[in-house]
Amino acid sequence: MLVAVVLPLVLAFIMFSLGLGLRKEDFLRVAQQPKLVALGLCNQLVFLPIIGLGLASLFGLPPLLAVGMVILALCPGGVTSNMLTRLANGSPPLSISLTAVSSLLSILIVPFMVAWAVAFFGLAETQQVNITALGFQMFLITAIPVMAGMVFTRLTPALVERISKPVAHAATVLFFLIVALAIKANWEALTRHFATLGPALLALLLIMLALGLITGSLLGVAPREKTTICIESGIQNATLGMAVAAFVGAGTSEEGLSDTALPSAVYGVLMYFIVVPFVLWRRAIHGREAG
């Protein structure tokens, strides 16, 4: 029930809420800010998967958890990164543009990289990844809801203006609910591996936030845009990670969840212990700049 119905519906609703904030201008902005968008996408789609793979190997994660960590590293931030960018007084337009482009690109990239990760960690003999089917499933629960939200925004802009915040809040509540259910269903595996999995996930987040600061500074990015690059580089879509892990199906438990979903579920909780102080720090910096 959780995997077959609840998880895809929750993810679709979250992606629909992302679509409510998107307009064609958000895609056109990619051409207007090529350096910033290229930097953000490079961090997200190149450095992040490599670092996720390296940390999974360095911390000696079991194959199922290692694949799950790579899956998490392949899933862009979604509405969570947009919300955190606003709280940090970053650049919401840049955040939305990066999220829109990376979310669509992930439909093409994730299936191939997941299949490769399964083979890399020695699971190919027991777990076959249907790249076409996985891509189609991702398209149905990510691209279609996003496009529906954009169409809804275009047709009823006044209504969307009134409901966008309640919908975003509902998406946040559903996110925490699905994370809690996933952790409950995989509690035994979590307690067995948390001593290794927890530090690996925290290291992934800290490294990517630091990488955003370093690359932004090297390229002379303005402070608010640099904050946005950091958040978009470091924040992952845990719900999408759990859904992709469920579609792959490796290590499925009696409750219908996959052990590969555990890194995404744990990350969905742990990230706030790092992200909240980071957001408050960047918000304070931008407040002083304004003053």
Secondary structure, 3 states (H helix, E strand, C coil): CHHHHHHHHHHHHHHHHHHHCCCHHHHHHHHHCHHHHHHHHHHHHHHHHHHHHHHHHHCCCCHHHHHHHHHHHCCCCCHHHHHHHHHCCCCHHHHHHHHHHHHHHHHHHHHHHHHHHHHHCCCCCCCCCCHHHHHHHHHHHHHHHHHHHHHHHHHCHHHHHHHHHHHHHHHHHHHHHHHHHHHHHCHHHHHHHHHHHHHHHHHHHHHHHHHHHHHHHHCCCCHHHHHHHHHHHHCCCHHHHHHHHHHHCCCECCCCCEHHHHHHHHHHHHHHHHHHHHHHHHHHHHHHHHC
